[in-house]
Amino acid sequence: MALARGIMGSFLIDGSSFPSTSKMFINQSTQQKNQLFLASQGFLPLQKQRRVPYNVKKAVRGPVAAISEDIIRASDATVPVEKEAVAQVKVRAVVTVRNKNKEDLKETMLKHLDAFTDKLGRNVALELISTEVDPKTKEPKRSKEAVLKDWSQKSNVKAERVHYTAEFVVGTNFGVPGAITVSNKHQKEFFLETITIEGFACGPVHFPCNSWVQSKKDHPGKRIFFFNEPSLPSETPAGLRALREKELKNLRGDGKGVRKLSDRVYDYDVYNDLGNPDKGIDFARPKLGGEQIPYPRRCRTGRPPTDTDMDAESRVEKPLPIYVPRDEQFEESKQNTFSAGRLKAVLHNLIPSLKASISADNHDFNAFSDIDILYKEGLLLKVGLQDEIWRKLPLPKVVTKIQESSEGLLRYDTPKIISKDKFAWLRDDEFARQVVSGINPVNIERLQVFPPRSNLDPEIYGTQESALKEEHIAGHLDGMSVQQALEENKLFMLDYHDAYLPFIDRINALDGRKAYATRTIFFLSKLGTLKPIAIELSLPPTGPSSRSKRVITPPVDATSNWIWQLAKAHVCSNDAGLHQLVNHWLRTHACMEPFILAAHRQLSAMHPIYKLLDPHMRYTLEINALARQSLIANDGVIENCFTPGRYCMDISAAAYKNWRFDMENLPADLIRRGMAVPDPTQPHGLKLIMEDYPYAQDGLLIWSAIENWVRTYVKRYYPNSATICNDRELQAWYAESINVGHTDLRDADWWPTLDNSDNLVLVLTTLIWLASAQHAALNFGQYPYGGYVPNRPPLMRRLIPEESDPEYENFLADPQKYFLSAMPSLLQATKFMAVVDTLSTHSPDEEYLGERQQPSIWSGDAEIIEAFYAFSAEIRRIEKEIERRNTNPNLRNRCGAGVLPYELLAPSSEPGVTCRGVPNSVSI
C-alpha cells in the first residue's frame, strides 16, 4: 500500500485546483471539532466491507475538497443542537465539460441561443442523491436542484475543458452522495467529463461521467451518474439500488423502433444490412446470423426493411452516419484525424478520384518501377472541384499541391517492408519469416501427420489425401527422414485448403479473380528460421481423373523460379484473405461486439467488472458500424480488394462455425496449433516448440501481465466462488453474451462456466487480450507490410500456367509482365493501399495498454488504483524487454541485415503509421 499512500497522501485541505468559497487552512483542533460534530449528525463517510473508507484520501489529480464555511461555523457553535434539528450546509460541485474544437454554423447558433436562454432559467440542473435512504419516506435522500453557474459567461471560452460550479444545500445527515442526476434544458448536447463534489468530510467525491448529456427536448428523462466507488449488486448502497436498475433498463431499451443518433440504447441484430437488394440481385448478400449461416450478433439500429426483401435491413449509405449508441461514437479528435474524417475521406473523396483518374488502358503495372513511382513521384489524380477537401485530407503525403489543371499528386509513404531491403520480399527466408513475425502470425501450425489430410466431405470435394509426397520434401530436410523431422518438431504448415476449397469455383467464376486452396510446408533450420519447402495448390475436382492438385517445390532454374514466385503470391493472397476476414475482422471485431453490448446492458457503471472492461470497449461499436457500412458491405473495400470478392463474408461466416471462445486465449491457441506444449516449469506454463517465434514470445509477456492484473482485480471483489455465482449482473452479462450475442453457438460445450475465480480470470483476460494485443498484432502492420502489394497481394487475377495452357508461351516470353498481370491492378492496388494506410494509423487520442482516462479516479478503490499502477509499470518493463530482443542477433526472425524488428506488440506508439503500439481496444 506504500505506493497508494504515496499517490494519495493525507487529507489535504488546501489541495483544490479550483477557486473555493471554503477556508483553505483550518487548524487541527477546529478540524477535529468539525469531525466530531459531523459524526454526531450522521454526516459520516461511507464505510463498506473490503473497501478503503472515504476518510482516506484517494488518488486524485482533480479538485480536492475543502470543508464548507457553513459546516465550520456549525461545528464551532456553542448552542446545543436538538436531535430533531438538522443543520443545512453548502457543498459544491465542480463540473468539467469538454468543448468541441470546431463547430458548424448550426452548433454555433445553438450555443449562442443556449447562453441566452440559460439566463432565463433554461439551464443545466443537478441533483445529488445520497447512498442512504430517508427513514421516513423510505426513498433515497435528495438535495434540492442546483444549476450550473456562469454558463452564459463562459459560452465563448475557447479552452478544451471548461469548469463550472454549482452549490447544493444539504442536511448534515445527508450521508455521502452516491449518484447525481443532470437535466440539460438547453437546445444542444454537451460532453460531461467529470463532476467532483467538494465539502463533505469524507473528502472529494468523484463522478467520472465521460458521456454526452442530451437536451431534454430529445430525451426528457434525467441522466444518472454514479460515484466512482465500485460495488457488486448485493453491496449497492440502499439509496442507489433503484437507480442502478433504472439506468440499466434505460440502456436496454425496449427493442422497438428506429434508433436516433442521440440514443443510448444497446440491443442486438443479425448482419442483414451488408447487401442492398433494391439495387439488383448482384448487390444482395446473405443474412449472417441464424441457423443457416451462424454468425455473431451486431448492434441493432432498427432501420426498416428494404423494398424487395423484408429480411434485409435498409442501408444508410456513406457519408451519412450509421447508428451506434451516442457514447460509442468517435470523439472529436478521433473524428477529425482519423476514421470518420480520414477513412471517409479515403472512401468518399480519394477512391472516386482514383477511379476517375485511372483509365481502362492503364490497368496493370507494367514493371516493378511502376509501383516504386507511387512512393517516389506519386500518382497524378483528377480532383475536380474538390480542392478544398483535398487540402484537408490527412492522407499519406496527399496532394502536395493543387495544380491549375485541377490535378493533384498522391504520393504514398514508403512501406516499412521495403525501407530496409527493397528486394527482401522476393526471398524465401523473408516469406517464411513473416509467417511468425508478420501481420498474420496466428495460422502457422506444427505438422504432426504427413501427408496432411482434409476434413472436407470427400463426396463433394474429392479425396481427403494431400498431393504432397515424401519425395517432394525429402531433399530439403538436412539429411533427416520425414518421420525424423516430424518427431523432432521440424516441420510446420500454413494450411488454407479447407478454408478456401468450398469457395474456389465461385471465386474463379468472378471476373478478374483467381485462387487456389493452398498448403505450404516449412522446415525449421538449425538457426531457428523457417524455409518453405513445398506448396500445394488445389482446385475442386472436375471429374474422377482430373488433376486438381499441384505441388510446387523450390526452384532449380529461371522458369521454376517464376513459377515458385507465383505460388508464393497465391499463398500470400490466401493468407491475406484469412487474416482480414477471419483472424482480424471475425475474431477481434465481430466476436467482441456481443460481449460489449451485453456489458452495457447488464453491468452497471458501478460494477467493478464494468470498470475493468470499460477502456477495452472504447470505439469498437463505431468502427464495426463503419465497417458494415463501407468495408465489408456489398461492393465495399474488402470485396473490391480481396480475391474472394462477393464471397468474402461467406468465408468469414464459414470460419465462425469452428470458432471457439475457449481457444481464443493465447496459451490455448498456441497449444492447439502445436506451437507450444504445457510445461509448468516455464514462466508462462508452456514451452514454445519454435523458440524464435516473436509473436508468441512477446505475446506471452503481455498475456501474463494482463492475467496477473485481472487476477488481482478479481481477488479483490470475489473472495470465493459463491460471490461469483451470486453476482446477478455478472452472470446476466456472461449468459447474455453467449445466449443472445453468440446464440448460434450457445449450445456448444466448450464455453467456460462462470462459477469460480479461475474461469472468471480466464474469460476477462481473454477479452482484454483480444481487444488489445491480439488486435494490435493483426492490425497495425497492414500498411508497413501490405502497402507494397507484391509482398502480400490481397488479390490474384491469374492462375499459374501449365505447359499445356495457351498462356504458357506468354509467361515464358515475359515472366515479369505475367507476374504483375496476376497482381492487383493499379486501381485495386492504390485503393487497397489507401485503406490499409488508414487502418494502420494510430490517432492522437489513442489510449494504450497500461493507460486509461482519469487514471487516478476511475475507481474509488485505493488498492485497485495501486494495482493498476503496478500493471502499468509491468507493461513498460515489457516494452524494454521487446526492445532488447529486437537487438539480439541470435533471434534472426527479428534482427539481421534488412530485417524488420518485431514491434507490433511493443505497447506504446506515437500517432500515425508506426508498425507498433497496443491500444486498449479495437478502435480501428
N, C-alpha and C positions, 0 to 999 in steps of 0.2 A: 504493500500500500504506500510505500515511500514515494513512488512516482506520482500517485494520485494526490498525496498530500502536497507534494511539491508543486503540482499543477494548480491545485485548488486553493492552497493557502488557508488562512483563517478567515473568519467573517470580517471582511474589510468594509468598514462603514463608508470610507471615502473613495471607493473604487468606481463610482458611477462615471461612465463616459459621457453622460448627458447632464445638462443643467438640472439641478434638483431643487425643489422647494423645501427639501428636508435639510436638517442640520448636518453638516459634514463631519463635525467632530463632537463626540459625546464621551464624557469621562466614564470610567469603568463603573463607578458606583451608580451613576444615573442609568447606565445600560442594564445593570443588574436589577435595579428597581423596576425598570421598564419590563424586563423579562418576567419578574415576579407578578407584576400587575396583569400582564397578558395571560399568564398561566392561570391566575385566579378567575379570569373572564372566559377561559376556554379558547383563547386565541393562540392555539398551540401548533407547533409543526406536526405535519403528518408523519405518524410512525407506522412503518409497515414491516411485516415479517421479512427477514433476509434483505432488507434494503438499508441503504445509508440514510439516517434521519436527515430531515431538511435543515437542521441547525449545523450540519457540516457543510461548509462552503463547497459548491460543486465547481467543476472546471468550466469557466466561462470566459468568453472574450468580449461579451457584450456588456450591457449596463449592469452594475451591481447596486442592489437596493440600499437606500438609506432610510432610516426609520422616520416616519412622518412626525412633523412637529406636533400634530394633534395628539398622537399617541404619547409623545414625551410629556406634553402638558398634562394629559390624563394621568400618566404614571406618577407625576410629581404632586398631584392633588392630595391635600390632606383630608379632604372630606370623604368619609367612608362611602363606598358605593353600595347601594341596595342590591340584593341578589337579583331582583327583577329588572333593575335598570341596566340597560346595555348602552355603553358609550359608543358614539359614532366616530369613526376615524376616516381619514382620507388616505387612499392609496393611489398609485399612479401607474398607468400603462404607457410603455414606450413601444410604439408600433412602427416597424420598419417596412416601408413599401418600396418595391423596386420599380423604377421608371423605365419606360421604353426609351431607347436612344433615338429612334426615328418614329415619327407618327405621320400617318397620312392626313389629308385635309379633314376628313370626317372625324378622325380621332382628335385632332386639334380643336375642332369646333365643339365637340362634346366635352372636351377638357375645360374649355372656357365656360361652357354652359354649367358644368358641374361646380366650377369655382363660384359662379354667381348664385346658383340655387343653394349651395352649401350655406351661404349667409342667411337664406330664408328658411332654413331648417330641414332642407333635403340633404341630409348629411350621412356620415358613416357612424353608426351607433354600435356600442359594445356593451355586453352584459356579462358580468362574472358569475360563475356557478361554482358553489363550494363542493368539496368532496363529501361534505356532511349533509345529513337530512335534518330539516327542521322538525323537532319532536311534536310540534303542534299540528302542522299541516301535512306532515309525512312526505313533503316534497323537498327537493334539493334547495338549499339556501341560495338566494339570488341577490345580486346587487341591483340597484336601480341602473337604468341605462345611462351610459356616458357617451358623449360624442367626441370625435377626434377634433382637436383644436387646430387652428391655423391652416386648414386645408386650402382655403381660398388664397391666403397669403403665400403659401408655398407652391401654388399651382405652376409657377413659372420656374421653379428651381430646376436646374439642368443636371444635377447630380444623378448618378445611377441609383443611389438609395436615398430616400428622404425619410426622416424620422418625425413622427407625430406623437403627441401625447394626449392622454385622456385621464381625467380624475374620477375615481369612484368613491362613494361614501358607503362604508360597510360597518356593521356592528363588530365590536371586538370579539364576539362569539361566532364570527363568520366561519372560522376554520381556514383551511388552505384552499385557494382557488384551483380547481382541477380541470375546469373547462371554461371556454369563453365563446359567446356567440357574437357574430358580426352581421350587421344588416347594412347593405350598401344601397342607400336611397338615391345615389347618383344615376346618371344615364350610362356611364361607362364602367366596365370591369376594371379591377386593379389587381396587381400581383402582391399578395401579402406574404412577406418573407418570415418575419418573426414578430412575436409580441412578448415583452418582458414586463411582468408586474412587480413593481417596487413598493416597499412599505410594509411587508409582512415580516414578522420576527424570524420566520424560517429562512429568510434570505430571498433573493430574487426568484421568481417562479417563471420558467421559460416555456414558451409555446412555439416550437418550430412548426411553422404553417406551410410555407412553400406551396402556395395554392392561389389560383385565380378566384377572386370573390366577385360573383356576378351581380348585376343590378337586380333589385327586387322586381323590376318590371319583367325581367326574363325568368327569374327564379324567386318566387315570393318568400320562400322559407328562409330561415336564418341559417347561416353557415356555422358549423360546430367545429371547434378546435380543442384538442386536449393538451394538457401539460405534458412535459417530457418524461414523466415518471412511468416506466413500464409496469404493466400489471397483467397477470393472467386473468381470464374471465372470472374465476372464482374469487380473485382477490380485488376485484374492482371496488373502489370505494362506493359506499351506498349512494352518495349523491350523484354518481356518474353512470350507474348501471343502465338506467332507461335511455340516457343519451347515447351510450355506447351502442345499444341495439338500434336506436333510431338512425344513427349515422350509417350503419351497415345496411339497413333497409333502404335508405336513400340511394346508396351506391349500387344496389342490386337492381333497382327499378322494377318495373312490372312486366318486362319482356314484350311490350307492345309499342307500336308507333314508330315513326321515323325519328331518329335521334338528331337533335340540333347540335351544332358545333360547340355550343356553350354548355352542353350537358356533361354530367359526371357520372354516367351510368355504364356499368361493366356487365356485359352479357355475351352469350356465345352464339355462333352460327357456323354453318359449313362454308367451304370455299366454293360458292356458287356464283361468284362475281368476276371470274377470270376471263370469261368469254362475253361476246356481245352478239347473240343470235339475231338480233334485229338488223344487223348489217349483212347477214347472209350466213349460210351454212359453214363457210370457211372460217368464220370468226366465232363459231360456237365452240365451247370447251366443256368437257365433262365436269359434273359436280364432284368435288373431292370431299369425302366425309360421308360415312354411311356404310351399309353392308356391301354394296357393290364395289366401292373404291374407298377403303378406310383411309382416314387422314385426321390429323389433329383439328380442333376447332379454332376459330378465329373470333375476333371481336365483332359483335353484331352491330350493324348500322341501321337496320330496319327499313332500308330502301324498298320501294315497291318492285314487283317482278317486271321482267321485260314484256314487251307486247306479244312476242312469239313463243315464249317459253315461261310458263308460270313457276317453274322450279329454278329459274335463273334470276338472280337479283340484277336490277338495272344498274348501270355503271355511272360513276361520277368521273368524267373524263378530265385529264390534265388540261389546264393547270388548276382547275377547281379543287378545293381541299376535300379529302375524304374523312369521314368521322372517326375520331378516337376521343375518349374522354378528355375533357379540357386540360386537365393537369398532365396528360400524357403527351401533349403537343410540344414540339420543339420550342425551347426558349429562344428569345430573340437573337442572341449571339450565334446560336446553332443555326437558326434560320438564315441569318444574313450571310454567314461564312460557309455554310455547309449545305445540308441536304435540301431543305425547302428552297434555298437560294441556288446552291451550286448544282445539285442533282437536277432540279427542274430547269436550271439554265442549260445544262447539257441536253436534256431531253427536248426542251421546247424551243431552244434557240440554236444550239450548236448542231444537233443532228439534222434538223431541216436544212441548215446551211450546207452541211456535208452532202446531203442528198442533192441539193441544187447545184453544187459545185463539181461533183464527180460524175462525169457523163458515162454512158454505157461503153463508149470506146476506150475509156480509161479505167478498165475494170480490174486488171490484175497488176501486181507488182511484176515488172519485167526483169528486175535484178535486185540483189540484196541492197545495192546502193539506193534504190528507191525507198526502202524502209529507213535507211540511215538519214535520208533527206528530211524525214518527219521531225528528227531531233536537231539537225544542223541548220537547215534552211527554213523548214516549215512548209505548210500547205496553204496555197492561196485560196481563199474562200470568198464566195459571193455573199455579202452580208446585207445587201439591200438597204432598207431604211432603218436597220437595227443598230446604227452606230452607237447610240447612247447605251443601249443594252449591252453591246459588245464590250464597251469600255469598262463596264461594271462587273463583267463575268470573272470570278476568281478561278479561271481555268489554268491549266499548265501553260505558262508563258503565252497567254492567249492574245492574239491580235495586238501586237506591239504598236502598230499604228493603223489608223483607218485612212485608206488612200482615197484620192479624189474619185476613183472609179468605183467606189463603194465595194472595195475588196479589202479583206483583212488577212493577216498572216497568223495561222495557227501553228505554233511550234511546241511540240511535246518535250517534256523533260526526258533526259536520257534515263532509261530504266536501270536500276542498280545491277541487274544481271549482266549487262554489257559494259558497265562503267569500269570494271577492273580488267576484264578479259573479253574482248569483243567476240571471240570465237569459242568461248567456253561451252556454249550451248550445244556445239557440234560434237563434243567429246562424250564418249560412253561413261567416263567416270563422273562427269557433271550430271548427265542424265540420271545416273544411279544415286548420286549424292542428294539430288533434290527429292528423291523418294523418302529420305529420312530427315532432311533439313530444309525442304522447300515449303510451299504453301499447302501441300496436301500430304502431310507425313503420317496419315492415320489409316492408310489402306495396305501398307506393307505387312505381310504376314510370313511366318516361318513355314516353309514347305515341309509337311510331315509325312506325306504319301506321294510317291511318284510312280506313274504319272498322275497328275491331279484329275479329279472326276467332277462332272457337273451334277447338280441336284435337280436339273430341269427334267420334265417329263420326256422320256425317250420316244414316246409315241408321236409327240409333236415336234420335238427339237432334235431328233436323231440321237445317235449313240452318246452315252454319257462319258465315254472314254475320250481322253485328250489325244491329239495327234502327236504330242511330244513323246519322243522315244529316247532311250538311253544314248543312242548314237548321236543325237542332237547336242547333248551336253557333256558327254564323257570326256571330250578333249579339252574341256575348259575348267577342270576341277583340280588342277595342280597335282595330277597323278592319283587322285582318290577315285574310288568307285562311286557310283551314285548312292549305293547303300551306305557307304562310309560317310559321304558328305551329309546325308540325311541324319545319321546317328550323331555326327559331330556338330549338328546345327549350323551347317554352312550354306544351306540352300534356302532362298526366300522367294516370294512371289507377289506380284501385283495381279490379282485375278478379277477381271471385269467381264468374264464370259457370261455368267448367269444374269448379271445386271442388264446387259445390253442385248443379248441374243433374241429375247422375245420381241424386241422393237426394231431389229435391224432391217427387216423387209420394209416396214413402214417408213423408216428413216431414209432408206436408199431409194424409195419411190418419190421422195421430195425433190424438187428442182434444186440442183446445186448442192446436194448433201450426200456424203458417202461415209460409211462407217463399217468397222468390223467389231466383233466382240473379242477383246484381246486378253491374253495371259502373257506375263513376262516373268522369266526365271532369272534370278540373280545368284551369284556366288560370292560368299564373304571371304575376302582375301586375308592374308596374314596381317596386313596393315590395318585391318578393321574397316576397310572400304568395300563397297559392293561393286560388282561388274555384271552388266547384263550379258547373258549367255544364250538366250533363246527367246523369241517372240512368236506366240501362236496367234494367228489371225483366223477367226471363224465367221462364216456366213451360214444362214439357215440352209439345211439341205434342200435341194430342189428335186431330188429323186433318190432312189436307193443306192445308185452308184455315183452320185455327184461328189466332186472334190470340194467340199465346203470348208475344209480346214487346211491351213497352210502354215508351215513353220519356217521362220526366217532366223538365220544364225549370223553371228558377227562376220563382217566382210573379209573377203580374201583378194578382191580386185576392185577396180573402179566401178564396174556395173553393180556388183553386190554391195558396194559401199552406199550407192544412192538408194538401192532397194532397202537397205538397213536403215538409212536415214528416214525414208518414208514410213517404214514400220514403226520406228520410234515416234514419229509425228502422230501416227494413229493411236499409239499407246497414250501419248500426251493428251490427245483430244478426248479419249475415253476418260482419262484421269481428270481433265478439266471439267468435264460434264458431271462426273460423280462428285467431285469436290464441290462444285457450285450447287448442284441440285439436291444432294443428299447430305454430305458432311457439313456444309455451310448453311444452306437455307433450311433444310428439314430439321437437322439435329440441333442447331443452336437458335435459329429464329422461330420456326413454326412450332417445334415441340416445347419451347419455353413459354409460348403465349398462354396456353391454358393455365399453367401454374401462376402466371401473373394475374390473369383475370380472376382466378379463384382467390388469390391473396387479397385483392381489393374487395372482393365480395364477402369474404368470410373472416378475415383477420382485421380486427380493429387497429387503428393507428396507434392505440395504446399497447397492443400486443407486442411482447418482446421479439417474437419471431418476425412480425411485420417490420419492426425497426431494424432487425438484422438484414432482411432481404431488400429493404427499400432502395438502397443505392444500386442494387443489381437488377432492378426492374426499369430503370430510367430510360425513357425514349424508345423502348422496344416496340410497344404497340404502334407508335407513329412510324417507325422505319418499316415495320411489317405492312402497315396500311399503304405506304408509298410503294412498297414492292408489289402489292396486289394491284395497284393502280398502273404502274409503269414498267416494272421489271419482269414479273412472272406472268403477266396477263397476256392475252392473245396479241400477237404482233408486237410484243414488248421486247425489251433489250435481250432478255435471256433467249427467247425464241429466235430472234434475229441473229444472235451472235454465237450460239452453241449448236453443234451438229444435230442433236435430236429435234431441233425446230419445234413444231407444234406438239411434239410428244415429250417435251422436257418435263412437264409436271406429271405426266403418266409414269415416267421413270422415278420421279421423286415419290409418288404415291406407292409404287410397287416396293420401294425400299422400306417404306413405313411398316409394311406387313412384318418385316423382320426386325424392326426397331425394338430395343429392349431397354427400359429405363435402368434396370439393374446392371447393364453393361456400359452405361454412359460414364461411369466414374473411371478415372484414368487407370488405376491398378487393374480393375476387372477387364478393361478394354485391352490392355497390354497382354494380360494372361490369355484372353480369348483369342487373340491373334498369334499366340505363341511367341510373342516378342519378349516375354518375361515369364519367370516361374516363381511361385511363392517361396520365400526364404526368410524366416523370422530373424535370421542373424543380420540381415541387411537393414540399413537405416529406414527404408520405406516398406519393409516387409516383403520385398521381392527382389529378384536378381534379373537384370537385363541380359537376354541372350546375346544381343549385339550391344556391346558396351558404348561404342561411339554412335549413339542414336540421339542427336541433340534435342529433338522434340521431347523424347521421353526423359532424358537426363534433366533438362530444365523444368519440364512439366511436373516431375515428381517433387521437386523442391517447392514449387508453388502449391501443388495439391496438398502436401503435408502442412504447409503454413496455413492454408485455408482450413484444413481439417482440425488443426490444433486450436485455432481461433474459434471455430464453431463448437468444438468440444468444451472449451472453457465457457462459452456463452450458454450452451445448453445445460451444463452442470450448474450454472448459477441459478437458473429458473426451474429446473426439473430435478429435484434431489432423488427421485425414484421413478420407476416405470408407471406407478399409479397416477402420478401427476400428469404424465404424458397422455395416458389413456383417458383421463377425466377432463382434459382440456377440450371443451366442446368446439371452440373456434379452430384450434389446431386440427382436430380430427375432421371437422367440416371442410376446412381448406384442402387437406390431402385427399379426402374422399371425393370432393367435387372436381379436383384436378384430374382424377382418374375417371370417375363415373360419368362426368359431363365433358370435360375438356379432352380426354383421351378415350371417349366412350366406345370407340370401335375396338379398343384393345382392353377394355375394362375387365374381361373375364380371364385374362392371362394370369398364370400362376406365379409369374416372376416379379410382380410388384412387391417391393418391400412392405412389411406391415409396420405401422407406426405405433409400436407397443413397447418400445424400450429406447434408452438413450443412444445406443449404438446405431440403431436404424435411423433414428431422427438425425443424428450427426451425419450419417451417410447420405440421406436424402438432401439435407441442406447443403452439405459440401458439394454434392454432385451438381445441384442447381447453380451455386455460386461459381463453380469450376466452368460449367458450360457457358454461363453468361459472360465470364471474364476471360480466363486464359484460353479455353478451347476456342472461343470465337476469335480472339485476337490472333491465335496461331494460324487460323484458317482465313483471316480476312485481310490483315494489313500488309501482306506481301503480294497482293494481287497485281498491283501495277509494277512494283520493283521486279517481280519475276515474269509476269504475264504481259507487261507493256511492250516487250519485244516479242511479237507474235510468233516468230519461228521457234522460240524456246518452248512455248506451251500453246500451240494453236488451239483455240477453243472450238474450231470448226474445220472440218476437212471436206473437200469438194471432189476428190478423186480417189478411187481405189488404186492399189498398186498393180501395174500392168504385168501380165504374164506373157511369155513368148508368143503364145497363140493369139494375143489380143491385137486388134488393129492399132492401138495407141503405142504399142511397144516400140515401133520404129521411131516415133516422135520422142519417146523417152530416151532412147539411145542417142538420138541426134542432139538433143539439148536437155540433159537431165536437170540442170538448174532451173530452166524455164518450166519443166514439168513439175518439179518440186514446188515452185512458187505458185503454179496454177492450182495445185492441190490445197494450198493455204487459203485463208480467208481473203476475199477481195479487198481492194483499197478502202472501199466504203465500209465493209464489215469490220475491217481491222481498226480503222480510225474511230468508228463508233464504239467498238469494244474498248479501245484504249482510253477514250474519254470517260467512259462509265467506270472502268476499274480504277482509273486515277482518282475519281471522286470517291469511290467506295474504300479506297486505301488511305484516305485523308483523315487525320485527327483534327477535330475542331478545337478552337481556343478554350471552350468551356468544358472540355473533356475532364472527367474525374477518373483517376487511375486507381488500380488496386492498392489498398492501404490509405486511400484518401476518402474523405466524404464531406458533404456540405455541413457547415457548422460543427466541426469535429469535436468541440468540447461540450456542446449542449444537445446533440441529437438524442442522447439518453440522459436521464436524471440519475443514473446509477453509477456512482463513482468507481466501483470495482470494474464495471464493464468498460468505462472510459479508459481506465488504466490498461486493461487487457487489449483494447483496440490500439493504443499507442505501442504496445509491445508487438502486436501484429504488424503495424506499420514499420517498426524497426526491423522486423524479420524480413519483410519484403525488400527493404533497402539492402539488407545483407545479401539476399539472394541476387539482387541486381549486380552487386560487386562480384559475386561468385560467377555469374554468367560472363561478365567482362573478363575475368581471369581465364575461364575455359576457352574463350574465343581467341586467346593469345597462346594457347598451348599447342605447340607444333605436333604433338603426338595425336591430337584429335583432328584427323585430316578431313573430317566432314564439316569442319567449321573453321579451319585455319590452314593456310597454304597460299602459294602463288596464285593470285587471281581468284581465290576462294572467298565467297561472301561469309562474314561471320554470321552465326545464328543468333539474331537479336529479337525474333518475333515474340519471345516470351520475356524479354527484358521489360520490367514493369513500367518504367517512365518513358515519356516522349515529349518532344516539342510538338506544336501544331504542324500540320502538313503531312506529306508522304514521307515517312521516316523508316518504314520497314521494322518498326519496333513499337512497344507500348502496349500495356494491358489495361484497357478501360474496365471499369466496374461492370458495365452492362453491354448488352447487344444494342449499340446505339447507332450503328450504320450497317 
